[in-house]
Amino acid sequence: MLLGTQRVNERNHLEIGGCDAVELAAEFGTPLYVVDEALIRQNCLAYKQAFQREYGDSAVAYAGKAFIVRAVCALMAKLDMWLDVASAGELYTALKGNFPPQRMLFHGNYKTQQELQMAVDHGVGYVVVDSFVELDQLSATAQAAGRVQPILIRCNPGVDPHTHRLISTGKEDSKFGFNIKDGSAMAAVKRALELPGVDLQGIHCHIGSQLLDLTPYTEAAPVMTSFLKQIRDETGVELPVLDMGGGLGIRYLEEHHPPTIDELAKSLSAALLDGIAKAGLTKPRLFVEPGRSIVGEAGTTLYTVGPVKEVSIPEPPGKRVYVSVDGGLSDNPRPALYDALYSALVANKAGDEPKFDYTVSGRHCETDMLIPHIKLPRVETGDILAVQSTGAYNYSMASNYNRFTRPAVVFVYDGKADLVVRRETLDDLLKCDLLPDRLA
Ligand SMILES: Cc1ncc(COP(=O)(O)O)c(C=O)c1O
């Protein structure tokens, strides 16, 4: 499987964004996150055009949690995107990436007082309110600052997204948002309409992530449009914004066939427009918040292969060949968290036939399998392994487990490679450590 601008070049090497992956590994070291900028640009454009065409008045907010560094924020700003942030750190990164706060949405089920203050002080576009406590806190914060903060209310439409339980967020039993069915969402809307300091502009939902089927969207759409109607009927207010969140899945394996961005835009828009027409509502401005489907397939992690070890296994009786790479759980926790599966190529033998069975493991102090079963060309120590579709929830979830330094990130575009995050140093690992006098 080749994604985005990936191709096999005349040297039989994997090329991404016009750059030879083996040369990237030599120049920047491994593990290395390589980001295909052209594919990110293409995905952003595809989202904007598809929703404009299918729905009309709409905006696309990139969900920063998938992968947020200053260069990503600067790119999103250039592409006229909106941006979701979900913490003080993401907001700060975005500000330092020259992203205009007026085009940001601030998310989270527990925003601290410091975060609410930051959002208000910087004039964030919308705060997406998640609880009654937050609603009161935000109202007080905005009033004290002499501002009126535009808000959306996060609603829980009670839809099962049929995805991994840890990334399923829109079911009734969820820590996120206000339940529509039990009346909490309506109570939140009414309270928001009464409170000073906040300006209720709309409602929001996000049902889950890595969705490989559009049904959950078309189930959530009528729930949300009916709720808009109920709000109008009970309060006389027609809210001008409807945010349907993110969630579209990507290809991790050749056999994954996620719906395209166009298919998502068609189905979701049709379901919403139908609900809006039936309810006799004025069409609200639609927001969507894709994260994974913008950056996921654009990321490739390059590793250097270390030991290749054949072991005898009892169940089923036979042999397993472990390929150890110079990263693992710390740069990609998704296999451990979600049993996520990945595909890979040997970057320096990219066109060779994959005919041998391997298990790819990291080098942490646990069984950090990156890929339990994969067919590859013959793998030898020193080869460069390119694990694909690592653009989302990899760098952003990376840790320093075992005191590993976090890898560098390189943007590749039109044959040029730009370092956008330098590799951490051993000194970086110590920069927050302090030694009390009695231990010094
Ligand atoms: C509120 C919200 N919006 C958008 C997203 C992005 O989801 P995805 O990366 O699946 O598109 C998330 C992910 O958790 C989310 O919580």
The ligand as an SDF file (V2000), in Angstrom:
LIG
                    3D

 16 16  0  0  0  0  0  0  0  0999 V2000
  -14.4930   16.9690   20.1940 C   0  0  0  0  0  0  0  0  0  0  0  0
  -13.6760   16.2510   19.1930 C   0  0  0  0  0  0  0  0  0  0  0  0
  -13.6690   16.7080   17.9230 N   0  0  0  0  0  0  0  0  0  0  0  0
  -12.9210   16.1060   16.9710 C   0  0  0  0  0  0  0  0  0  0  0  0
  -12.1340   15.0050   17.2580 C   0  0  0  0  0  0  0  0  0  0  0  0
  -11.3040   14.4050   16.1670 C   0  0  0  0  0  0  0  0  0  0  0  0
  -11.6460   13.1040   15.9000 O   0  0  0  0  0  0  0  0  0  0  0  0
  -10.9310   12.3240   14.6980 P   0  0  0  0  0  0  0  0  0  0  0  0
   -9.4730   12.4530   14.8730 O   0  0  0  0  0  0  0  0  0  0  0  0
  -11.4200   10.9450   14.8400 O   0  0  0  0  0  0  0  0  0  0  0  0
  -11.4240   12.9710   13.4230 O   0  0  0  0  0  0  0  0  0  0  0  0
  -12.1370   14.4870   18.5610 C   0  0  0  0  0  0  0  0  0  0  0  0
  -11.3280   13.2900   18.8910 C   0  0  0  0  0  0  0  0  0  0  0  0
  -11.3030   12.7610   19.9500 O   0  0  0  0  0  0  0  0  0  0  0  0
  -12.9330   15.1260   19.5550 C   0  0  0  0  0  0  0  0  0  0  0  0
  -12.9400   14.6830   20.8120 O   0  0  0  0  0  0  0  0  0  0  0  0
  1  2  1  0
  2  3  1  0
  2 15  2  0
  3  4  2  0
  4  5  1  0
  5  6  1  0
  5 12  2  0
  6  7  1  0
  7  8  1  0
  8  9  2  0
  8 10  1  0
  8 11  1  0
 12 13  1  0
 12 15  1  0
 13 14  2  0
 15 16  1  0
M  END
$$$$
